[in-house]
Amino acid sequence: MPREKEIFKVTLVGSAVNVLLTVFKFVAGVVGHSAAMTADAVHSLSDLLTDAVVILFVRISAKPEDCSHDYGHGKYETLATTLIGIALTAVAIGIGYKAVTALLFWGQGGTLEAPGMLALWAAVVSIILKELVYHYTIRRARNLNSPAVEANAWHHRSDALSSLGTLAGIGGAIILGDRWTMLDPLASLVVTFFILRVAWKLLRQGLDELLEASLPEEIEKQILDIVTSFSDVHDPHHLRTRRIGNRYAIEMHFRMDGSLSLDTVHTRTREIEHKLKEHFGPDTLITLHVEPMK
């Protein structure tokens, strides 16, 4: 199955679960009088929106090179990753604001309504389903080498963590009684920090790629090791690397004996390209510049 269709299939599975959980959580939050569960429902709703972003942008990123995009459309997938990070940040801020407001109200002597058992069961169901979807999505993301799908997987995991905190807050409020109803909004506040941590990771990854950050040092070392494995290649320098969607772009200069024929040098560069693509993927973009040894 083509990569684009595989990504669509994975995202569709997550979307189906998100629809079910969003409706269930909203009902449980309202009927069960739980601010934490209502906030969790908003988080699930954000998952639905990011699923739509992934489907849209991965379809665009799969388009081949054209006259206005010589390096293809891979950056659209990177943009999708960044937008998911922004969405997570917005959700976290909203949840945190509501939690702080409720805690201030309680601290001033206000009474918070205790959550019901329906909200508790909704949290349990959410944890189980979202953790299963996370493991399925992250496995497929790594097989497909898709940063956008991996970002979406972490969004599923953040929802599971959100529901875990919600479960603790709701359970504590129910078991310990009315004096501890503040555990419900407190759980929402704790969840905020989990979500922000994931959001920061995704934003940093997306922004690094959009701003043309180099590949990690260990990847660049692998590139140099591959190039210098050829005995007639010397002094690799001016190495420049970046990521474009799900593929790498590599530029490098190196030196060879100036007395070698053009045909010999050309053959060697093709062999280096083949070995790099064998290691980093057939879609790797490679530009090699050969200089004569001094």
C-alpha positions, 0 to 999 in steps of 0.5 A: 500500500502506498505511504500516503494511504498507509498514513491515511489509514493510521490517522483514520483509526485514531480519528474513529477513537477520538470521535467516540471518546470526545462524545463520551467524555463530554457527556460524562463531564456534564452529567458527572459534574467533572471539570477535569473530564470536560477538559479531557473532552476538549483535549480529545476534540483537539485530537480530531482537529489535528487528525484532519491537519495530518490527513490534509498536509500528508496528502500535499507532502506526497506530491512529487517535485514540480516547477515551483518545488524543486525539493518536493513538498515534504515541508508540508508534513513538517508544518503539520507537526508544528501546527499539532504542537501549537494546538497542544499548547493552546489546549494546555493553556485552556485547561490550565486556566480553567483549573486555576480559576476553579482552585481559586474559587475553592480557596476563597471558600467556594464549594465545588460539586463532586464528580460522579461515577460516570466521569470516573469510568470515562477516564478508565475507558479513555486511558485504555483506548488511547494507550492502545491507539498510541502504540499502534500509531507510533509503530506505524509512524516509525515504519513509515518514517513520518514525523507528522504521524509520530507527532499524532501518536504523541498526541494520543499518548498525551490524551492517555496521560491527561485521562490518567491525571483525570482519573486520579483527581476524580477518584480522589474526590469521590473516595475522600468526600466533599472536602477534597473536591478540589482534586478534580481541578487540581488533576486538570492542572497537573495534566496541563504540564504533561501536555505542555511537555509534549507540545514543546517537543513537537514544536522544537522538532517542527521549528528546527526543520522549518528553520533548516537545522542540521541533522543530529551529530550522530547522523552526520557522523554516520554520513562521514563514516560512509563517505570515508569508507572509500579509500580513494576519498579524502578530506570530506568537508563543507558537510551540510544536512537538513530534513525535508519531511520524511527524507534527508538532504545531504551536501558535501565536498571531498577530494580525490586524486586529480589525475583520475579520469572524469569517468572514474570520479563520476563512478565513485560519486555514484557509488557513494550516493548509492551507499548513502541512499542504501543507509538513509533511504532511496529518497535521500537528496544528495549533492556531492562536489569533488575537488582535486587533491592539492 
